[in-house]
Structures are given as structure tokens and as C-alpha cells.
Amino acid sequence: MSVCVEYQDVSYAYPLTKKAAVRHLNCKLETGKCYGVIGPNAGGKTTFCNLLMGLCPNFYGGTLKGNVMIKGKRMQDWDESELAVHIGYVFQDPFAQVSGIKETVFEEIGMGLENLGVEQEEMIQRILNMARLVKVDQLLQKHPLALSGGQCQRVAFASVLVLNSDIVVIDEPTSQLDPEGTLDVFEIIRGLKEMGKTVVIAEHKLDLLVEYCDEIIAMAGGEIIMQGPARQVLSNPVLPEHGVQIPQVVQLFSAMAEAGKPLSSIPINPKEAVELIRRQKEV
């Protein structure tokens, strides 16, 4: 697979701060893969995403060192409007993504297409298709600011995905959603992978990340402490030493090993843990 994004020794400090939010980031993202970004609060996850979108420093200001390369081109050399088409960004706070100038959900979802000058017939069809995909087709005539947090999150998703961007960056998309809505979001992510999109998702729900992501980028203290295949990273018992959570079943594996009852391998989801424990009982 080709590399579509590369962080080359990237450090960044927000305005009026002395300490860098992220330091010496070096990593490559390959086209068509799904990357989960994990770590404690204030560990650098959101800044990692903001750098990819160009919000740091284009919107926030501050000091950037190193290069963020998008498709072989420095992020600073991209036209901002062009970059916004190639990279879609679903914010952590869905209400921050609502424009505030549209009267209906239908118009809100289609605002980006309208700005791009998409033909009306195509625009209508794309809006309807995306609304069905994220399950807001019953809300199209409602005012965006009259929605619940979960509904607004879905609309934010739709307004980004309708643009058909090559790279989709998602910052904690399930923070406003119930378990059913959370699974719906991850099924959308599965669909994006099947379409060949590159997906970067910052999220705390580790059991879902390990199921849907190809690779995990673990961050702490503004640095990348580990990157690799999801199973390999999330089963590493060293992560908690850096304040990075690991799945509960991995914690169970460690506890059983300490109790003198180790499992034959490290499980990374409840289904695997149940199967390994069953096998152990049969021995």
C-alpha cells in the first residue's frame, strides 16, 4: 500500500503555551487502512488529528516544527479548501460542527456539496443516501440545533462522509452515543474501509478498535510510544506504565498469569477470553 500521510519529526505548541502539545512525531499512514489513536486525556490524540487536518497551525496558530506530508506534499503547501475536500474531519463535539446557518438537517448535510458546486440532482441523491446510511433520514426536516447529542453526532458524520473524502479523521465519535449508536458508527467505519478510505479514529472503546482497526497508534505525554498491528499493540502489558489503557481481557490475562493460571495466549476481546478459559478447563 502507498503512504498517504507522513509525520516527519513533528512538534507543535499551541499559542501562549510553553510546553509542546506533541513532540517528535514520526509515523506513516498507508492508504486504505484504519488507524486507532489511543492514550490518556491530554496525551496528544486530538492534536495528532488536528495536525492531519491542517487546523494546527492554520486555524489555531502556534508553532509547528517538522513536516506533515499529505500525499507527498507538505500540509502548508496545500490550498485549505482543496485539503478540506481530500480530508474529512468529524469533531469530538458534534455541536461545534453544525454551521448554525442552515434551517434543516437536509441543508446542513448538503452544505459542503453546495459549496463545491455539485449539481442539484446529484447533491439531493447523495444527501438522501448518506442520511439513510447514518440513520438520520427521519430527521431531515428538523433544525440541526434542535437535535440531541447523539442525533447531532450522526448529522456531523453525514455532513463529512457525503463529501466522499479520501481520508476521514474521526475524533471520539461515540462520546454522545448509546451502545447501539456506537455499533452503528463502527459499522460505518467498516464500510469506509471496504470503500478503500483511510480512516484515523481517536477513541477510548478499545474492544471495538481492536476489531475494526488495522493498526493502533498509542500516545502519551504528547509522544507516540507505540505503533503497530492492533492485536500486537493492545495486547502489550507495558502500555499501562505510560497511562495508556489496554482491553479488560488483557488485564484479565495478566491477572491470571500472576495467579499461576496463565492462558495459552493473550485474548483481545471477550469472545477470545471465553474460548481460552474454556479450553484451559478442558485440559
C-alpha positions as CSV (number, residue, x, y, z in Angstrom):
1,M,0.0,0.0,0.0
2,S,1.1,3.5,-0.7
3,V,1.8,6.1,2.1
4,C,-0.8,8.9,2.1
5,V,0.2,10.7,5.3
6,E,3.6,11.0,7.0
7,Y,4.6,12.9,10.2
8,Q,8.3,13.8,9.9
9,D,9.7,14.8,13.3
10,V,6.6,16.9,14.1
11,S,6.4,19.0,17.2
12,Y,3.6,21.6,17.9
13,A,2.8,24.1,20.6
14,Y,-0.5,25.9,20.9
15,P,-0.3,29.8,21.2
16,L,0.6,31.2,24.6
17,T,1.9,27.8,25.9
18,K,5.5,27.0,26.7
19,K,5.1,23.2,26.5
20,A,4.6,21.5,23.2
21,A,1.3,19.5,22.9
22,V,3.1,16.9,20.8
23,R,6.8,16.2,20.3
24,H,8.9,14.5,17.7
25,L,6.0,12.6,16.0
26,N,7.3,10.2,13.3
27,C,4.8,7.8,11.7
28,K,3.4,6.8,8.3
29,L,-0.2,6.1,7.4
30,E,-1.0,3.8,4.5
31,T,-3.8,4.3,2.0
32,G,-6.9,2.2,2.8
33,K,-6.0,1.3,6.4
34,C,-7.9,2.1,9.6
35,Y,-5.8,3.6,12.4
36,G,-6.9,3.8,16.0
37,V,-5.3,6.6,18.1
38,I,-5.4,5.8,21.8
39,G,-4.0,7.3,25.0
40,P,-4.9,9.2,28.2
41,N,-6.6,12.6,28.2
42,A,-4.2,15.3,27.2
43,G,-1.9,12.7,25.7
44,G,-1.9,14.3,22.2
45,K,-4.6,12.4,20.4
46,T,-6.7,15.4,19.3
47,T,-3.6,17.4,18.4
48,F,-2.5,14.5,16.2
49,C,-5.8,14.7,14.4
50,N,-5.8,18.5,14.2
51,L,-2.3,18.4,12.6
52,L,-3.5,16.0,9.9
53,M,-6.5,18.3,9.1
54,G,-4.2,21.4,9.0
55,L,-6.1,23.0,11.9
56,C,-2.7,23.2,13.6
57,P,-1.3,25.8,12.9
58,N,-3.6,27.1,10.1
59,F,-6.6,27.7,12.4
60,Y,-5.2,27.6,16.0
61,G,-1.9,29.4,15.3
62,G,1.0,28.3,17.4
63,T,4.4,26.9,16.5
64,L,4.9,23.9,14.2
65,K,8.2,22.2,13.7
66,G,8.8,19.3,11.2
67,N,6.5,18.4,8.3
68,V,3.1,16.8,8.0
69,M,3.1,15.3,4.4
70,I,-0.3,14.7,2.7
71,K,0.1,12.6,-0.4
72,G,3.7,13.6,-0.7
73,K,3.0,17.3,-0.3
74,R,3.7,19.4,2.8
75,M,0.4,20.3,4.6
76,Q,1.4,24.0,4.5
77,D,1.6,23.9,0.7
78,W,-2.0,22.7,0.2
79,D,-4.7,25.1,-0.5
80,E,-7.0,24.9,2.5
81,S,-10.2,24.5,0.5
82,E,-8.6,21.7,-1.5
83,L,-7.3,20.0,1.6
84,A,-10.8,20.1,3.1
85,V,-12.1,18.0,0.2
86,H,-9.4,15.4,0.5
87,I,-9.7,15.1,4.3
88,G,-13.0,14.9,6.1
89,Y,-13.0,15.6,9.9
90,V,-15.7,14.6,12.4
91,F,-15.1,16.7,15.5
92,Q,-15.4,15.4,19.1
93,D,-18.1,17.9,19.9
94,P,-20.8,17.5,17.2
95,F,-22.4,20.8,18.0
96,A,-19.1,22.6,17.1
97,Q,-19.5,21.1,13.6
98,V,-23.0,22.5,13.0
99,S,-22.8,25.6,10.8
100,G,-25.7,27.4,12.5
101,I,-26.8,28.9,9.3
102,K,-29.0,26.1,7.9
103,E,-32.6,25.6,8.8
104,T,-32.9,21.8,8.2
105,V,-30.7,18.7,8.7
106,F,-31.1,18.2,4.9
107,E,-29.4,21.5,4.2
108,E,-26.8,21.0,6.8
109,I,-25.7,17.7,5.4
110,G,-25.5,19.2,1.9
111,M,-23.7,22.4,2.7
112,G,-20.3,21.1,1.7
113,L,-21.7,19.8,-1.6
114,E,-23.3,23.2,-2.2
115,N,-20.0,25.0,-1.6
116,L,-18.4,22.6,-4.1
117,G,-21.0,23.4,-6.8
118,V,-22.3,19.8,-7.1
119,E,-25.3,19.5,-9.4
120,Q,-28.6,19.7,-7.6
121,E,-29.9,16.3,-8.6
122,E,-26.6,14.6,-7.6
123,M,-26.5,16.5,-4.4
124,I,-30.0,15.5,-3.4
125,Q,-29.3,11.9,-4.0
126,R,-26.0,11.9,-2.1
127,I,-27.7,13.6,0.9
128,L,-30.5,11.1,0.9
129,N,-28.1,8.1,0.6
130,M,-25.9,9.4,3.4
131,A,-28.9,10.2,5.6
132,R,-30.1,6.6,5.3
133,L,-26.6,5.3,6.0
134,V,-26.2,7.1,9.3
135,K,-29.9,6.7,10.2
136,V,-31.0,10.4,10.2
137,D,-33.4,10.1,7.2
138,Q,-36.3,10.7,9.6
139,L,-34.7,14.0,10.8
140,L,-34.1,15.7,7.5
141,Q,-36.7,18.4,8.1
142,K,-35.6,19.2,11.7
143,H,-33.5,22.1,12.7
144,P,-29.9,21.0,13.4
145,L,-29.7,22.8,16.7
146,A,-32.9,21.1,17.9
147,L,-31.2,17.7,17.9
148,S,-30.0,15.6,20.8
149,G,-26.3,15.0,21.1
150,G,-26.4,11.6,19.5
151,Q,-28.5,12.8,16.6
152,C,-26.2,15.7,16.1
153,Q,-23.2,13.4,16.0
154,R,-24.9,11.4,13.3
155,V,-25.6,14.5,11.3
156,A,-21.9,15.6,11.7
157,F,-20.9,12.2,10.4
158,A,-23.2,12.6,7.4
159,S,-22.0,16.1,6.5
160,V,-18.4,14.9,6.3
161,L,-18.9,11.5,4.6
162,V,-21.2,12.9,1.9
163,L,-18.1,14.7,0.5
164,N,-16.5,11.3,-0.3
165,S,-13.1,12.3,1.1
166,D,-10.1,10.0,0.6
167,I,-9.1,10.4,4.3
168,V,-11.5,10.5,7.1
169,V,-10.4,11.7,10.6
170,I,-12.8,11.0,13.5
171,D,-12.2,12.4,17.0
172,E,-14.1,10.3,19.6
173,P,-17.2,9.9,17.5
174,T,-19.1,7.8,20.0
175,S,-18.9,10.1,23.0
176,Q,-22.5,11.2,22.6
177,L,-23.9,7.8,21.5
178,D,-25.5,4.8,23.3
179,P,-24.2,1.3,22.7
180,E,-26.5,0.7,19.7
181,G,-25.4,4.0,18.2
182,T,-21.8,3.2,18.9
183,L,-22.0,0.0,16.9
184,D,-23.7,1.8,14.1
185,V,-20.8,4.2,13.9
186,F,-18.3,1.4,13.8
187,E,-20.2,-0.3,11.0
188,I,-20.0,2.9,9.1
189,I,-16.2,2.8,9.7
190,R,-16.2,-0.8,8.4
191,G,-17.9,0.5,5.3
192,L,-15.4,3.2,4.8
193,K,-12.6,0.6,4.9
194,E,-14.4,-1.5,2.3
195,M,-14.5,1.6,0.1
196,G,-10.7,1.9,0.4
197,K,-10.8,5.1,2.5
198,T,-8.0,5.8,5.0
199,V,-9.6,6.2,8.5
200,V,-8.0,7.8,11.6
201,I,-10.1,7.4,14.7
202,A,-9.3,8.7,18.2
203,E,-11.4,6.6,20.6
204,H,-11.5,5.1,24.1
205,K,-13.6,2.0,23.3
206,L,-10.6,-0.4,22.9
207,D,-12.6,-3.6,22.3
208,L,-14.1,-2.0,19.2
209,L,-10.9,-0.5,18.0
210,V,-9.2,-3.9,18.0
211,E,-12.0,-5.4,16.0
212,Y,-12.2,-2.7,13.3
213,C,-8.7,-1.1,13.1
214,D,-5.7,-2.4,11.2
215,E,-3.1,-0.5,13.3
216,I,-3.1,1.3,16.7
217,I,-1.1,4.4,17.5
218,A,-0.6,4.7,21.2
219,M,0.2,8.2,22.5
220,A,1.2,9.5,26.0
221,G,2.7,12.8,27.1
222,G,2.5,14.2,23.5
223,E,4.6,11.4,22.0
224,I,3.9,8.2,20.1
225,I,5.0,5.4,22.3
226,M,4.0,2.5,20.1
227,Q,2.5,1.9,16.6
228,G,1.8,-1.4,15.0
229,P,-0.9,-4.0,14.3
230,A,-3.9,-3.6,16.6
231,R,-3.6,-7.0,18.3
232,Q,0.2,-6.6,18.9
233,V,-0.2,-3.1,20.4
234,L,-3.3,-3.6,22.5
235,S,-2.0,-6.9,24.0
236,N,1.2,-5.2,25.2
237,P,1.1,-5.1,29.0
238,V,3.6,-2.3,29.1
239,L,1.1,0.3,27.9
240,P,-0.4,1.0,31.4
241,E,3.0,2.1,32.6
242,H,2.5,5.1,30.3
243,G,-1.1,5.7,31.4
244,V,-2.5,4.0,28.3
245,Q,-5.4,1.7,28.8
246,I,-5.5,-1.8,27.5
247,P,-8.6,-4.0,27.0
248,Q,-10.0,-5.5,30.1
249,V,-9.5,-9.0,28.8
250,V,-5.7,-8.3,28.5
251,Q,-5.8,-7.2,32.1
252,L,-7.5,-10.5,32.9
253,F,-4.8,-12.4,31.2
254,S,-2.1,-10.6,33.2
255,A,-4.0,-11.2,36.5
256,M,-4.4,-14.9,35.7
257,A,-0.7,-15.2,34.9
258,E,0.2,-13.6,38.2
259,A,-2.2,-16.1,40.0
260,G,-0.4,-19.0,38.4
261,K,-3.1,-19.8,35.9
262,P,-1.9,-18.3,32.6
263,L,-3.9,-18.7,29.4
264,S,-2.2,-20.2,26.4
265,S,-2.3,-16.9,24.5
266,I,-3.4,-13.3,25.1
267,P,-7.0,-12.6,24.3
268,I,-8.0,-9.2,23.0
269,N,-11.8,-9.4,23.1
270,P,-14.3,-11.2,25.4
271,K,-15.1,-13.9,22.9
272,E,-11.4,-15.0,22.7
273,A,-11.1,-14.9,26.5
274,V,-14.1,-17.1,27.0
275,E,-12.8,-19.6,24.5
276,L,-9.3,-19.7,26.0
277,I,-10.7,-20.2,29.5
278,R,-13.0,-23.0,28.3
279,R,-10.0,-24.8,26.7
280,Q,-8.0,-24.4,29.8
281,K,-10.7,-26.0,31.9
282,E,-10.8,-29.0,29.5
283,V,-7.1,-29.6,29.9
